[in-house]
Amino acid sequence: MDQGARLLTEAGFPAPRTFVAPYDKLSRVSLQAVARRFAVLSTGWFELRRLPPSWWLRYALKKMLRQPHWRVGRMRLLTHPGCLLSSHRPYPTMLEEIKKSVESRELTVLVTHWWEYFRNNEPDPAFIAVLHQTADYLAQQRDLKVISFDDLLGVSSADIPRVASRSIW
């Protein structure tokens, strides 16, 4: 984590404040390391057996309240509804699935992977078109705001629905 953050800053990017879990899985030790270094963690899901015991009560509350996003200490923990914008999904229905997901949540983490747009090292024009359709849809929604992970920093949990209602990260 430290080496990756250092390489990004050496390349001219600001110091990262968000960590996206590789393959949506982190061990208990990795979660603690992320919590020491980053203000936001984004992943697909959390599993009790992988969480530090000191997080269990907050996790139980998150589960009881059916909240996709939660907080431990200074770190905001975000989940996403799966990789909705993916070349492994049917292109004709992808945008409708994205719309359903966005419309059913206060906050949505929309995941896509850059390498899926290049099959066999060649651009996939049909999938790129779905990306453009998604961007057009998001841009046209007056009651929806696309924000970055950094936009959440400094916002209290109670203020998220007011500040970022129907937002895409």
N, C-alpha and C positions, 0 to 999 in steps of 0.2 A: 504494500500500500504506500509506504513512504517513498519507495523508488519511483512508482508510477506518478505520484503527486509531484515529485521533484522533476521528473522528465516533462510533465505538462507545464510546469512553471518555467523551466528552462526553454521550452518551445515558445514562450510568450503568453501562455494562457494564465488567467488569474488562478490563485491557489484553489484547488477544488474543495467545495464544502459539502458536496453530495457524493455518496457512494452508491453505485448500482451493482447489486449482487450478481456475480457471474452465475449463470444457470439458475438463478433464484434460490440459491442455497448457501447458507453460511453455518459454520459450526458455532458452538457456544463461545469458544475462544475467539473466533473471527468476529462474532457480533460485538464482543467486548472491545476488541481492537478498533472496529469501525466506530463504536460509540466514543472512544477516546479521541478520534481524529476528525470526525465529520459531524455536521449538524443535521443532515438528512440521509436516510437510508431508503432506497427504493428496491423492492423485491416483489415476487409474485405472491408469497405467502410466508407465514411464520408458523413454526412448529414448536409446541411447548417443550418437547424434549431437547431442542436445540437452544432454548432461551436460557440466559443466566437466571438462577432462582430469584434474584432480586427483581426481575421483570415479571414474574408469574402473576402477581396481583393485578398489575396494569393490563397484562394480556387477558386475564380472566374477565376483567371489566370490559375491555374492547370486544371480546367474544359475546358477552351477555348483551351489550348494547348494539351488537352487529355493526360495528364501525370498521370500515376498511383501513382507516388511518389512525394512528395513535402516537403517543409520545412517552418517552422514558428520559427523565432528566432533561437535558438540553436538546436531545436528538428527537427529531420527528421521523416516525416510521411509516412509510407509505407502501401500499400494495396496489397491484394493477389487476385488471380483469383478464389477464392473458395477453398474448401477443396478437392483438386484433388486426394489425396491419402487417400481414405476413404472407410471403409467397406460398406458404403451405396451406393457406385458406382459399376457398373458392373466390376468384376475383369478382364474379357477377354479384355476389351478396355481401362482399366485404364492407362496403360503405354503409349499407343498411345495418349491419351488425355494430359498426362503430357508432352510428347514430343512436341505436337502441341503448348502447352502453352509456354514452355521454348523457342522454336524456334521463337515464334512471339513477344517476349519481350526482351528488353535489360536486365532487372532485373526481376526476378521472386521470390516471396516469396512462397515456397512450404510448405503447411500446412498438418500436419498429427497429429492424436491424439493417444497417446500410448494405451489408454484403448480399442480402436477399434480392436487391435490385439488379444484381449482376450475376446471372446464371452462366456458368461455364465461362466466366470472365467477359461476358457480353451483357450489355444493358438489356433489361427485360421491359420493353416498351409498354406492355399491358399492365404490369405491376406499377411502373412509374406513373402511368395514367391514373391508377387508383389513388396513388399518393397525391397527385394534383387534384383529383376530385375531392379527396378528404380535406386538403388545404382550402379549397374553394368553399366547401361546406362550413368549415370552422370559421373562416373569415366572414361569411355572410350571416352568421348567427349573432344578432344584436344582444342577446342575453347570455352570451358565452364569451369567456375571456381565455385566451391561451397565455399561460404564464410559464416561467421557468421555475426550477426547483428553488433557486435563490430568492425568487419573489416571496417564498413562504417564510424565509428567515425573519425573525423578529415579530411575526404575527402570532398572537396567542391562539390556542386551540379554539377558544370560544369565538374568536373573530373570523375564523376561516370561512364558515358559510357566508358571512356578510361580505368579507373582502374578496373571496374567490369563488363565489357561487357559480356553479356549473363551469368549472375551470378545467382546462387540460394542461397537464404537466408534460 
